Amino acid sequence: MEKDILALLSVRSVHFSKRQRAVADYICEHPDMAAFMTAELLARAAGVSESTVVRFALELGFSGYPDMRRAVQQLLRSRIGAEGQNVPGQPETDYSRLLCGTAVEYSKALAALAEGDNPQLFDRAVKQLQRAKRLFLLGEGMGEAAAKQLWQGLRLIRDGVQLVGEEPYGQIFRIGAGDALLYICFKGGANHGPARFAHDSGAAVIALAGESMRRELSFADNFIPCGKGDGEDYTSALVAFAVCGAILRAFPEELRAGGKKSEKIRQEYENNDRG
């Protein structure tokens, strides 16, 4: 029988320590995220240790953290069901349920970024980008927008960043050892030729792609999965945008300094033009 986690939290709340209350508050305020988080990720979000989260689940009477997470998922399903019920006198179709379901799907995909080997793969990718003499960003299909977003930030941080557009071979034919190419693609069977050429030329290739594309991108030096990736879908694109955002957050001081310098130059020369 499923445990009602809200009822458990309510009954036991008076006995919670400060750290336990932080976990309980996060679950109540963000069930859509907590439902798919690992114990480690929930601990980070609540500002406590992972062992606190695990002990919290046991003290609530669950067999372990996975059992408590299933209870949060059940809570989320019940909320979505309630919000999706039709209101008397209104049309039968209620799109609020569709919105809630989409939010759950996206939340689950984003939470998966912090699971398994992904944090280590991301750490390795950032270090590869830092070491690269030149950095090429290539996006296929919906990945093009994510590549452009990352390029707009990285060009404020360092020199030698190129966004690869149409006629890619003409833009990367000099790529070689010491360079890196970040390849963002979600559609299986897409033209991976430019990325493969970069790899064969000695450059480090970092792929952001759907899990289902892991095999066809096996030549990549680093592979960070972005959702299931059964085709061009918004879930994988959202995860890729999150990875790109995390990459930029790895260089906060450089990004801030580059933005200020760029804005200072713009204001100085625009004011001179007006004069």
Buried (B, 14 or more C-beta within 10 A) or exposed (E): EEBBBBEBBEEBEEEBEEBBBBBBBBBBEBBBBBBBBBBBBBBBBBEBBBEBBBBBBEBBEBEEBEBBBBBBBBBBBBBBEEEBEEEEEEEEEBEEBEEBBEBBBBBBBBBBBBEEEBEEBBEBBBEBBEEBEBBBBBBBBBBBBBBBBBBEBBBBBBEEBBBBEEEBEEBBEEBEEEBBBBBBBBBBEBEBEBBBBBBEBEBBBBBBBBBBBBEBBEBBBBBBBBBBBBEBBBBBBBBBBBBBEEBBEBBEEBBEEBEEEEEEEEEEEEEEEEE
